[in-house]
Amino acid sequence: MTTTAITSVSAQQVAAMTGMSVDWIWKQCRDGKIAHHKLGSKYRFTEADLTAMAARSAVAPTVLQDDLVPVRGAS
C-alpha cells in the first residue's frame, strides 16, 4: 500500500498569509465560506482549499465607458 502525505497549514498560517485575523478565518470556516478540514478542534487547510478561497474572493476589474481611451489610427 502506498501512502501520500497531505500537506496542510493551520488557521494561524492562513491568517498570516492573507493578512486577516485568525478569528476572521475561524468565522469564515464556521459560516461555510472557506473550505477546510476540521480535526478535533483544529482547522487545517490544504493547497486546494486555499486555491478555492482565492478563486472565490477574486474581483474582476470594472471597465466604465468613460475609462476607454480611443486608439489613434483606429477606424
C-alpha positions as CSV (number, residue, x, y, z in Angstrom):
1,M,0.0,0.0,0.0
2,T,1.3,3.4,-1.0
3,T,0.7,6.4,1.3
4,T,0.7,10.0,0.2
5,A,1.4,12.8,2.7
6,I,-1.1,15.5,2.7
7,T,0.4,18.9,3.3
8,S,-1.8,21.3,5.2
9,V,-1.5,24.6,7.1
10,S,-3.1,25.9,10.2
11,A,-5.6,28.8,10.6
12,Q,-2.8,30.8,12.1
13,Q,-0.7,30.3,9.0
14,V,-3.6,31.2,6.7
15,A,-4.2,34.3,8.7
16,A,-0.5,35.3,8.3
17,M,-0.6,34.6,4.5
18,T,-3.8,36.6,3.9
19,G,-3.3,39.4,6.4
20,M,-6.6,38.5,8.1
21,S,-7.1,37.7,11.7
22,V,-7.3,34.2,13.0
23,D,-10.8,34.9,14.4
24,W,-11.9,36.0,10.9
25,I,-10.6,32.8,9.4
26,W,-12.4,30.7,12.0
27,K,-15.7,32.6,11.4
28,Q,-15.4,32.1,7.7
29,C,-15.0,28.3,8.3
30,R,-17.9,28.2,10.7
31,D,-20.1,30.1,8.2
32,G,-19.1,27.6,5.4
33,K,-17.3,30.3,3.4
34,I,-13.9,28.7,3.4
35,A,-13.2,25.0,2.6
36,H,-11.3,23.4,5.4
37,H,-10.7,20.2,7.3
38,K,-11.6,20.0,11.0
39,L,-9.5,17.6,13.0
40,G,-10.8,17.7,16.6
41,S,-10.8,21.4,17.4
42,K,-8.2,22.3,14.8
43,Y,-8.9,23.8,11.4
44,R,-6.5,22.7,8.7
45,F,-6.3,23.9,5.1
46,T,-4.8,22.2,2.0
47,E,-3.4,23.9,-1.1
48,A,-6.7,23.1,-2.9
49,D,-8.7,24.8,0.0
50,L,-6.6,27.9,-0.3
51,T,-6.8,28.0,-4.1
52,A,-10.6,27.7,-3.9
53,M,-10.7,30.5,-1.4
54,A,-8.6,32.8,-3.6
55,A,-10.8,32.0,-6.7
56,R,-14.0,32.8,-4.8
57,S,-12.6,36.1,-3.5
58,A,-11.3,37.3,-6.8
59,V,-12.9,40.5,-8.1
60,A,-12.9,41.3,-11.8
61,P,-12.0,44.8,-12.8
62,T,-14.8,47.0,-13.9
63,V,-14.3,49.0,-17.1
64,L,-16.5,52.0,-17.5
65,Q,-17.3,53.6,-20.8
66,D,-15.6,56.8,-19.6
67,D,-12.4,54.9,-18.9
68,L,-12.0,53.8,-22.6
69,V,-9.4,55.8,-24.5
70,P,-9.6,56.0,-28.2
71,V,-6.7,54.4,-30.1
72,R,-5.1,56.7,-32.7
73,G,-5.5,55.4,-36.3
74,A,-8.3,53.1,-35.3
75,S,-11.4,53.4,-37.5
